[in-house]
Amino acid sequence: MFKTITTSVKIRTALLMLLALSMVFIAVSCSDQSDNSLTRVKQRGYLIVVTRNSPTTYYHGPSGQMGLEFELASRFARSLGVRLRLKVPDSYKDILPMINDGKGDLAAAGLPMTKKGKTLVRYGPIYQQITQQVVYRLGTRRPRSLKHLYNSRLMIKSGSAHAERLRVLQLQHKNLKFKESADTETEELMHQVWNKKLDYTIADSNEIATMQRFFPQLRVAFNLNQKDSRDRTLKQKLAWAFPRQGDNSLYRAAQRFFTKLRDTGELKQLLDRYYGHTESFNYFQITTYHRHIKERLPKYKIYFKRAAKRYNLDWRLLAAVGYQESHWNAKALSPTGVRGLMMLTMATAKQMKIKDRRDPLQSIRGGAKYLRRMKRKIAIQVSDPDRTWFALASYNVGRLHLEDAMTLTRGRGGDPYKWIDVSRTLPLLTKKKWYSKTRYGYARGYEPVLYVANIRRFYDLLVRYEAQQNTITSNPKVSTATAKTTMRKRPKKGTVTKK
C-alpha cells in the first residue's frame, strides 16, 4: 500500500514538473516572438518609419505622397505585407534619438552614416553615396578653400552631418565660424543663398542637384568630404537607421529587400527617376526657345489651337504650359513617372479619359481639359489674369496646397485672391513654422512660383513672336529687323492677350 502511494506521488510530481517546464518553454517562445522586431511589425499590421520633409526624401506632390525615401519605404512595407505609417519629427536632429528610443521601427530620411550616429543606431543597408559641398550663388565671390569661408554668413542645419564635419575642420581652422538652425531645412538655406541672405551653406550633392533645377544660379564651390591618400574625395554613404538594441530580424529583412531591388534593377530605376535628370537644368534661354518655336511647335500648333478652342483657353498659354512641361517633347518622361508632351500623371490621364499619354494629340487635349478643371475650381473671388496664374500653380503643386497658401496669405494680412500676395506665401510651405499651421502640410512652394513665372515668360515671348510673324505675313515688304523693332512693346504686366 505504502509503495503504491509513493509511486503515485512520484508520477504526480513528474507530471507537475513536465507541465511547469512546458509552461516555461511556452513563455520563452512567446517572449522570443514578442522580442522579434519583424514579427512585431507583422502582428501590428503597419511599419513605423521616421522621415523628414524635403524634395529628396518625402513630400506631398500634385498627385499625392512622393519622394525617394517614401517610395523605398512604401515598397518595403508592401514586401512585408503591412501598411506604412510615417512620422515626421519637429527637427532633423530628433530623427536618430527617436529610433534609439523605440519611437520608430526605422528611419528613412537621407541619413549620412556618421561616427556620432553609430553610437545611437544601426545603419544599413547603404543605397546611395553623396558628397558634402559648399554652395554659393553665381555672381558672388566663389570660395576656393575653407579660408575663404572665414568671416562669412555661413549657416547649416543643426544636428546634421554637415555640422559634424565642420566641427572636425574647426580643429585646424580656428577662424572658421558658422551658425546652426534647428528649424530650417537645407532646402531653405540654399534658397537664402540664392536670394543673398546668406553667403554660403553646406548641402549634399543630391540635394543641390534637385535645387539647381529651380535655382540654376546656385553653384558648388568645393567639396567638403574627406580625401583618400590619392587626394580623391571620399563619398559619404546614405543608409536607413535601425535601433541598436533588440534583435536584427527587421534589419535583415531590409537587407534582403535592398538586395532584391539591386538585383532587379529597381533601385537604379528609382535613383534615376529622382536624380538622373538633374544635370540638365531648366535655364530660360530665349535663343533655344525661339529655335524650338520654329522647329518643334509647328508639329503641334494645330493640336494646341483645337484643344484651346474646345476648352476656352488661349492656345499660346496652353503651348507655353506644354513647353514648360516638356519643351514640346512628346516622348518626355519626368523623374516622378509622368510623361508625354503635357506630362500627365497616370491618375490625371485616367480622370481626363486619356488612353495614351505618349500621343501628343491626346496629351494636349488632356492637359487643356485638366487646366480648365483647375481654373473652374479656383475661388470665384479670383478674377483674371490672377485666376489663370492660380490655375497654373494648382496644375503644378496641387489645389489643396494652393488653398493652404491662400489661407496663410489671409492670416498674414495679404489678399488671398491676388497672385502677387499668394506667390509670396507659397514658398513658406517649405518651412515648418508655417506648414505646421496648414491642413495639408509641407509642399515645394518655390516650384509653382517659378513654374508660373516661366510660363508667363514663355507665353509673352510666343505672343510677340506670333504677332511678328503676322506682321511679316500681312506685309511682305516689312523686313524681319523692322518687325522685331515693332514688337518690342510688351503687354501690361499681368495681362493675357487673347487671340
C-alpha positions in Angstrom: 0.0 0.0 0.0 2.8 2.4 1.0 4.8 1.5 -2.1 1.7 2.2 -4.3 1.2 5.7 -2.7 4.9 6.6 -3.1 4.8 5.6 -6.8 1.7 7.7 -7.3 3.3 10.7 -5.7 6.4 10.3 -7.9 4.3 10.2 -11.0 2.2 13.2 -10.0 5.4 15.1 -9.2 6.9 14.2 -12.6 3.8 15.4 -14.4 3.8 18.7 -12.5 7.5 19.2 -13.4 6.8 18.4 -17.0 3.8 20.8 -17.0 6.0 23.5 -15.4 8.7 23.0 -18.0 6.2 23.2 -20.8 4.8 26.5 -19.4 8.3 27.9 -19.2 9.0 26.8 -22.8 5.8 28.4 -24.0 6.6 31.6 -22.1 10.1 31.8 -23.5 8.8 31.1 -27.0 6.2 33.8 -26.7 8.9 36.2 -25.3 11.1 35.4 -28.2 8.3 36.1 -30.6 7.4 39.4 -28.9 11.1 40.4 -28.9 11.3 39.7 -32.7 11.1 43.1 -34.4 9.9 41.7 -37.7 7.2 39.7 -36.0 6.0 42.7 -34.0 5.6 44.7 -37.2 3.7 42.0 -38.9 1.4 41.4 -35.9 0.8 45.2 -35.6 0.0 45.5 -39.3 2.0 48.6 -40.1 5.6 49.8 -40.3 6.5 53.0 -38.5 9.1 55.0 -40.5 10.6 58.2 -39.2 11.4 60.6 -42.1 11.6 64.3 -42.9 10.1 66.7 -45.4 12.4 67.6 -48.3 12.5 67.1 -52.1 14.9 64.2 -51.7 13.0 62.3 -49.0 9.3 62.8 -48.6 6.7 65.4 -49.6 3.2 65.8 -50.9 3.1 66.5 -54.7 0.2 67.2 -57.0 -0.5 63.5 -57.3 0.0 62.5 -53.7 2.9 61.4 -51.5 6.2 61.5 -53.2 10.0 61.4 -52.6 12.7 58.7 -52.9 12.6 57.7 -49.3 8.8 57.5 -49.4 8.9 55.2 -52.4 11.5 52.9 -50.8 9.7 52.7 -47.5 6.4 52.1 -49.3 7.9 49.2 -51.2 9.5 47.8 -48.1 6.2 47.9 -46.2 4.5 46.2 -49.1 7.1 43.5 -49.2 6.3 42.8 -45.5 2.6 42.7 -46.2 1.9 45.7 -43.9 0.8 49.3 -44.2 3.2 52.3 -44.0 2.9 54.8 -41.2 5.2 57.9 -41.3 6.4 60.1 -38.5 8.0 63.5 -39.2 9.8 64.9 -36.2 10.0 68.7 -35.4 13.7 68.7 -36.2 16.2 66.8 -38.2 18.4 66.2 -35.1 15.4 64.3 -33.4 15.4 61.5 -36.0 18.1 59.3 -34.6 17.1 59.8 -30.9 13.6 58.7 -31.9 14.9 55.5 -33.3 17.1 55.0 -30.3 14.1 55.5 -28.0 12.0 53.0 -29.9 9.6 55.5 -31.4 10.0 54.1 -34.9 10.9 50.9 -36.5 13.4 52.5 -38.8 14.4 55.9 -40.1 14.4 56.6 -43.9 15.5 60.3 -44.2 18.5 60.6 -46.5 20.8 59.9 -43.5 24.6 60.1 -43.9 26.4 57.5 -41.8 28.4 59.4 -39.1 30.5 58.4 -36.1 28.1 60.0 -33.7 25.1 58.4 -35.4 26.7 54.9 -35.0 26.6 55.3 -31.2 22.8 55.7 -31.4 21.6 53.5 -34.3 22.5 50.6 -36.5 23.0 51.8 -40.1 22.1 49.9 -43.2 21.6 49.0 -45.9 23.6 51.6 -47.9 21.7 52.6 -51.1 23.3 55.9 -52.2 26.5 57.8 -52.0 26.8 61.6 -51.9 29.3 64.4 -51.4 29.0 67.3 -48.9 29.5 70.5 -50.8 29.8 74.3 -50.2 27.1 76.2 -52.0 27.3 79.8 -53.3 25.4 82.0 -55.7 26.6 82.7 -59.3 27.6 86.3 -59.5 29.1 86.4 -56.0 32.6 85.6 -54.9 33.3 81.9 -55.3 35.2 80.5 -52.2 38.1 78.3 -53.2 39.0 76.9 -49.8 37.9 76.9 -46.2 39.9 80.1 -45.5 37.5 81.9 -47.9 34.7 81.0 -45.6 36.2 82.9 -42.7 34.0 85.9 -41.6 31.2 85.0 -43.9 27.5 84.4 -43.4 27.6 80.6 -43.3 24.6 78.7 -41.9 23.9 75.0 -41.8 21.2 72.7 -40.5 21.6 71.9 -36.8 22.3 68.3 -35.9 23.4 67.4 -39.4 26.4 65.6 -40.8 27.5 69.0 -42.1 27.7 70.3 -38.6 29.7 67.3 -37.5 32.1 67.7 -40.4 32.6 71.4 -39.8 33.4 70.9 -36.2 36.2 68.5 -37.2 37.5 71.0 -39.6 37.5 73.7 -37.0 40.3 71.9 -35.2 42.6 73.0 -38.0 40.7 76.2 -38.9 40.1 78.2 -35.7 38.7 81.2 -37.6 36.0 79.1 -39.3 32.7 80.2 -37.8 29.2 79.1 -38.7 25.6 79.3 -37.4 23.2 76.4 -37.0 19.5 76.5 -37.5 17.2 73.8 -35.9 14.1 75.0 -37.7 15.4 75.4 -41.2 15.9 72.7 -43.8 18.9 72.7 -46.1 16.5 73.4 -49.0 15.5 76.7 -47.4 19.2 77.5 -46.6 20.1 77.1 -50.2 17.2 79.4 -51.1 18.6 82.0 -48.7 22.0 81.7 -50.5 20.1 82.2 -53.8 18.4 85.4 -52.6 21.7 86.6 -51.0 20.5 86.5 -47.4 23.4 84.0 -46.8 26.8 83.9 -48.4 27.2 80.1 -48.2 25.7 76.9 -46.8 26.6 73.2 -46.9 24.4 70.7 -48.7 24.6 67.1 -50.0 25.2 66.7 -53.7 21.8 65.1 -54.4 20.0 68.0 -52.6 22.0 70.6 -54.6 21.2 68.8 -57.9 17.5 68.9 -57.1 17.5 72.6 -56.2 19.5 73.6 -59.2 16.6 72.6 -61.4 14.7 75.6 -60.0 17.6 77.9 -59.0 20.3 77.4 -61.6 22.3 80.3 -60.2 23.2 78.0 -57.2 26.7 76.7 -57.7 29.1 74.3 -56.0 32.3 76.0 -54.7 34.2 72.9 -53.5 33.7 69.5 -51.8 33.8 69.2 -48.0 34.3 65.4 -47.8 37.5 63.8 -46.5 40.0 62.6 -49.2 42.0 59.4 -49.5 45.7 59.0 -49.9 45.4 59.9 -53.6 43.6 63.1 -52.9 40.3 61.7 -54.2 37.1 62.8 -52.5 35.6 60.1 -50.4 31.8 59.7 -50.9 29.5 59.7 -47.9 27.1 56.8 -47.6 23.4 57.2 -47.1 21.5 54.5 -45.3 18.5 53.7 -43.3 18.8 53.6 -39.5 17.5 50.9 -37.1 17.5 50.6 -33.3 20.8 49.2 -31.8 19.0 47.3 -29.1 16.9 44.2 -29.7 17.2 41.6 -32.4 18.1 42.4 -36.0 15.3 40.5 -37.8 13.8 43.7 -39.3 17.3 44.9 -40.3 18.0 41.6 -42.1 14.6 41.8 -43.9 15.6 45.3 -45.1 18.9 43.9 -46.3 17.1 41.2 -48.3 14.7 43.8 -49.7 17.5 46.1 -50.9 19.4 43.1 -52.4 16.4 42.3 -54.4 16.0 45.9 -55.5 19.6 45.9 -56.8 19.3 42.5 -58.5 16.1 43.5 -60.3 17.4 47.0 -61.3 14.5 48.7 -59.4 16.8 50.7 -57.1 18.7 52.0 -60.1 15.5 53.0 -61.8 14.3 54.8 -58.7 17.6 56.7 -58.3 17.4 57.6 -62.0 13.8 58.8 -61.7 14.7 61.3 -59.0 18.3 62.3 -59.9 19.0 61.1 -63.5 17.6 64.3 -65.0 19.2 66.8 -62.6 22.3 67.5 -64.7 20.3 69.4 -67.3 18.8 72.5 -65.6 15.8 74.4 -66.9 17.6 77.6 -68.0 15.4 80.2 -69.5 17.2 80.5 -72.8 15.5 82.8 -75.3 17.6 81.6 -78.2 16.7 77.9 -77.5 13.1 78.8 -77.1 12.9 80.6 -80.4 14.6 77.7 -82.1 12.0 75.3 -80.6 9.2 77.6 -81.7 10.5 77.2 -85.3 11.4 73.6 -85.2 9.0 71.9 -82.8 5.9 74.0 -82.3 4.7 73.7 -86.0 4.1 69.9 -85.5 1.7 70.5 -82.5 0.4 74.0 -83.2 -2.9 72.8 -84.7 -3.4 70.5 -81.7 -2.9 73.4 -79.2 -5.4 75.6 -81.2 -8.1 72.9 -81.3 -7.8 72.0 -77.7 -7.7 75.6 -76.6 -10.8 76.4 -78.6 -12.6 73.3 -77.2 -11.9 74.3 -73.6 -12.0 78.1 -73.9 -8.3 78.7 -73.4 -5.7 80.9 -75.1 -3.8 78.4 -77.3 -0.5 80.3 -76.8 -0.9 79.9 -73.0 -1.6 76.2 -73.5 1.5 75.9 -75.7 3.6 77.8 -73.1 2.5 75.2 -70.5 3.5 72.4 -72.8 6.9 74.0 -73.3 7.4 74.4 -69.6 6.4 70.8 -69.0 8.4 69.0 -71.8 9.9 71.5 -74.2 7.4 70.2 -76.6 8.8 66.7 -76.5 6.1 64.1 -76.9 8.4 61.4 -75.6 9.3 63.2 -72.3 9.4 61.2 -69.1 9.7 63.0 -65.7 11.6 61.9 -62.6 8.2 61.1 -60.9 6.9 58.9 -63.7 4.6 61.4 -65.5 5.1 61.5 -69.2 4.1 63.0 -72.6 4.1 66.4 -74.0 1.9 67.8 -71.2 3.5 65.5 -68.6 0.3 64.0 -67.3 0.3 61.6 -64.3 -1.4 58.2 -64.8 -4.2 59.3 -62.4 -4.8 62.6 -64.2 -4.8 60.8 -67.6 -7.4 58.4 -66.3 -9.6 61.3 -64.9 -9.3 63.1 -68.3 -10.1 59.8 -70.1 -6.7 59.8 -71.9 -5.7 56.4 -73.1 -2.2 57.1 -74.4 -0.2 59.9 -72.7 2.5 59.5 -75.4 0.1 60.6 -78.1 0.6 64.4 -78.4 -3.0 65.0 -79.5 -4.4 63.1 -76.5 -1.8 64.6 -74.2 -2.6 68.2 -75.2 -6.3 67.6 -75.0 -5.9 66.1 -71.5 -3.7 68.9 -70.4 -6.2 71.5 -71.7 -9.2 69.7 -70.0 -7.3 69.4 -66.7 -6.2 73.1 -66.8 -9.8 74.2 -67.4 -10.9 72.0 -64.5 -8.3 73.6 -62.2 -9.4 77.0 -63.3 -13.1 76.3 -62.6 -12.1 75.1 -59.0 -10.4 78.4 -58.1 -12.4 80.5 -55.7 -15.0 82.7 -57.5 -13.4 85.8 -55.9 -10.3 85.4 -58.0 -10.5 87.2 -61.4 -8.3 87.0 -64.4 -5.4 87.2 -65.1 -4.8 86.0 -61.5 -7.3 83.2 -62.0 -5.1 81.8 -64.7 -1.9 82.0 -62.6 -3.8 80.3 -59.7 -4.9 77.5 -62.1 -1.3 77.0 -63.3 0.0 76.9 -59.7 -2.7 74.3 -58.9 -1.8 72.4 -62.1 1.8 72.2 -60.7 1.6 71.8 -56.9 -2.0 70.7 -56.4 -5.1 72.6 -55.5 -5.0 71.7 -51.8 -1.6 73.1 -51.2 -2.6 76.2 -53.1 -5.6 76.6 -50.8 -3.3 76.2 -47.8 -1.2 79.1 -49.2 -4.3 81.2 -49.7 -5.3 80.6 -46.0 -1.8 81.6 -44.8 -1.9 84.7 -47.0 -5.1 85.8 -45.4 -3.6 85.2 -41.9 -0.5 87.3 -42.8 -2.6 90.2 -43.8 -2.4 89.7 -47.6 -5.1 89.3 -50.2 -5.7 85.5 -50.7 -7.3 86.3 -54.1 -4.3 88.1 -55.6 -1.4 86.1 -57.2 1.2 88.7 -56.1 0.4 88.0 -52.5 -0.1 84.2 -52.7 3.1 83.8 -54.7 5.0 85.3 -51.8 3.3 82.9 -49.4 3.7 79.7 -51.3 7.5 79.3 -50.5 6.6 79.4 -46.8 5.2 75.9 -47.2 8.7 74.6 -47.1 9.1 76.0 -43.5 7.8 74.0 -40.6 6.9 77.2 -38.8 4.3 77.8 -41.5 3.3 74.4 -43.0 2.6 73.1 -39.5 -0.3 75.5 -39.4 -1.8 74.2 -42.6 -4.1 71.3 -43.3 -2.1 69.6 -46.0 1.5 70.3 -44.7 4.8 70.6 -46.5 5.0 71.4 -50.1 7.7 72.5 -52.5 6.3 76.0 -52.6 9.1 77.6 -54.6 8.3 75.3 -57.6 4.8 76.6 -58.5 6.0 80.2 -58.2 8.9 79.6 -60.7 6.6 77.4 -62.8 4.1 80.2 -63.2 6.8 82.8 -63.8 8.4 80.7 -66.6 5.1 80.1 -68.3 4.3 83.8 -68.2 7.7 84.4 -69.9 7.2 81.7 -72.5 3.6 83.0 -73.2 4.8 86.6 -73.6 7.6 85.6 -76.0 5.2 83.4 -78.0 2.6 86.3 -78.2 5.3 88.6 -79.6 6.7 86.0 -81.9 3.3 85.3 -83.4 2.5 89.0 -83.8 5.8 89.5 -85.5 5.1 86.6 -87.9 1.6 88.0 -88.7 3.2 91.4 -89.4 5.6 89.8 -91.9 2.9 87.7 -93.5 0.4 90.6 -93.9 3.1 92.9 -95.3 5.9 91.0 -97.1 7.8 94.3 -97.7 8.4 94.6 -93.9 11.8 93.3 -93.1 12.5 91.0 -90.2 14.5 93.7 -88.5 11.6 96.1 -88.8 9.1 93.6 -87.4 11.4 92.9 -84.4 11.5 96.7 -83.7 7.8 96.9 -83.9 7.1 94.1 -81.5 9.4 95.3 -78.6 6.5 96.8 -76.7 5.3 94.3 -74.1 1.7 94.0 -73.0 1.0 95.3 -69.5 2.2 93.1 -66.7 -0.4 90.6 -65.5 -2.4 90.6 -68.7 -3.2 87.8 -71.0 -3.8 88.7 -74.6 -6.5 86.6 -76.2 -6.5 86.0 -79.9 
